[in-house]
Amino acid sequence: MKHISFNSFFFLSLLLTACSVKHDLQEIKFEGSFSEKKWAVKDLGQGIPEDWTPYGYLTFDFISSTTQRFQIALYDASGIRKLEIVPFQGAWIRASIPLVHFTKMNTEGMDMASIWKTPRPGYWIGFTGSVGSINHVDSLGISMDRPIGSPTLAIRNFRLTMNAEDSVLVTKPLVDEFGQWMPSDWPGKAKTLDDLKNSWDAEESLLADSTADSKYGGFVDTRARATGFFRVEKINGKWWFVDPQGHLFYSNGSNCVGPWSDLSRVQERAYIFSGLPPATELTLSDMSAGGGSEASFYTWNLYRRYGKDWYVKWMDMTFRRMGAWGINTIGNWSDPHLGKSQRKSYVATLEGWGIEEGPMGMPDVYDPGYLAKVDAAARNQCAPSREDPYLIGYFIGNEPPWPDREAELVSLILSGNQTPMQTELKNYLAGGDTPERRKEFVYETFSKFVNIVCSSIKKYDPNHLNLGFRFGNPPPTPVIEASKKYFEVFSLNHYGYTVELPEIQNIYDLTGLPVIIGEFHFGTPARGMAPGLAQTKNQEERGVAYRYYVENAAAHPAVIGTHWFQWIDQPVTGRFDGENYNIGLIDVTDRPYPELVNAVMETYGRLKDIHSGKLPPVTREALVQ
């Protein structure tokens, strides 16, 4: 059969579907740096009023030619209410957007990932913070920032409903047996198992030998005091990790290194998959095709590649890849067996501090049982790793959502069930209830938290570094200053086209601590996946962006590590919270992205000299030549 391009497929689907429904189809073509189309409420559909408060959902059908996020804005008499939508590509979707997301900020979630988004069957919603009343809605706008390739969106049947009607409106599957998006095509897309086997064999035969590092990943031609464990030291004005053998070490890591890091949500969507991985072959209970809620196509492809001993062979191949590419650190949320194998240095994120159940991730440190709870969690997690030389150190948590939202956190504590923290807060505010004192209570509570947790960690493991709390944004100054008493490294997750060096310098000025970038990435709208938090035009540009980001971060004297998020692409239909980013070093079929991997290798070969100041980082001008 003659190949049909994606654009032809999209418009053919649009034409055939539109012929069978009411002719209220709205079409948008996004062009330029910012593109928006607006409609007056009276033009959206029959009977849509200006006051939306009695309703539960804004419901409509749409089909997008891209996975790039677009914004829905409600123009109310008192302001703009806005949400982001990250859609499936090339499939008709029925969306019911909960109107509550336009009216108030979400406060349910323990970290930024959970508090700023919510999944739906054929898309996911990102919250923007632009909220307010919706009782005088004048118009509705659909917009897109920095569209790539003039993408299009068609929308029909706007209406307000009381109940959700979300659905993926397809009669044929969207995901093939390998976990690939069927409505689009790209060079190298696997059509058969033989295609994959040929690619896998080619990689194994061409994979380079490991980089000439120390056994822990340090630079073998450097020397500092060896202690048998990782530590940090400032040498000639530059901070470094020092590995257990005394070699200088820059932590070039990747997060989520595992054979089932992200699982595809299946429940109530099984019809969009052409076939699901059989649990009987993989002995994973949540991989069941018969009613299971999640599945891993990546794991199923590993089984196809390696057979019944796929796990051991996957580990071996993973270490070969890391060694050849210059990735010397197993990052956050990776398979714990990788670190425990004593073959590659790693970091660990601890839990059990009450973050999971605390309001907006703030534990109740005033609970009489809190000290014992933390002590037990630290003992169980840290004592077994006390003598492990491959462990670099511990993160104590990830992306707290309450910094710069302290007022909301205080209101949530006061309005919730009676707790020791609520009692302590009321007593505190009895001495004066002002916005500033409310903030001070939050900062004092966080200070108590880090004191209790970090002291317990050192009690059971004095040998390993405290890598701090992985903040999603630079926190307020009182939080930074409270942290410096206990952290040995300050951690910041930063998604942008370059590290904000003034932010890094401010943290360094306030703490004097070295800094590690716990997460960053670049993605592109391709293969049915969304572009991630830092969008690039194509795979080549992902590699270019990687080089610029890492080299310019490493040039700062305080930055001692950069960890890519993440090892594998996210599932094309979305992980637990909806994210379906094209951000992997390897894809769902266990094949590397050569453009990105080559950039990683080239950058790693320059990192030691860049961080020591012997080489300047790459410039924008050099990258565009």
Buried (B, 14 or more C-beta within 10 A) or exposed (E): EEEEEBBEBBBEBBEEBBEEEEEBBBEBEBEEEEBBBEBEBEEBBEEBEBEBEEBBBBBBBBBBBBBBBBBBBBBBEEEBBBBBBBBBBBBBBBBBBBBEBBBEBBBEBBBBBBBBBBBBBBBBBBBBEBBBBBBBBEBBBBBBBEBBBEBBBBBBBBBBBEEBEBBBEBEEBBBBBBBBBBBBBEEEBBEEEEBBEEBBEEBEEEBEEBBEBBBBBBBBEBEBEEBEBBBBBEEEEBBBBBBBBBBBBBBBBBBBBBBBBBBBBBEEBBEBBBEBBBBEBBEBEEBBBEEBEBBBBBBBBBBBBBEEEBBEEBBEBBBBBBBBBBBBBBBBBBBEEBBBBEBBBBBBBBBBBBBEEBBBBBBBBBBEEBEEBBBEBBBEBBEEBEEBBBBBBBBBBBBBBBBEBBEBBBBBBEEEEEBBBBEBBEEBBEEEEEEEEBBBBBBBBBBBBBBBBBBBBBEBBEBBBBBBBBBBBBBBEBBBBBBBEBBBBBBBBBBEBBBEBEBBBBBBEBBEBBBBBBBBBBBBBBBBBBBBBBBBBBBBBBBBBBBBBBBBBBBBBBBBBBBBBBBBBBBBBBBBBBBBBBBBBBBBBBBBBEBBBBBBBBBBEBBBEBBBEEBEBBEEEEBEE
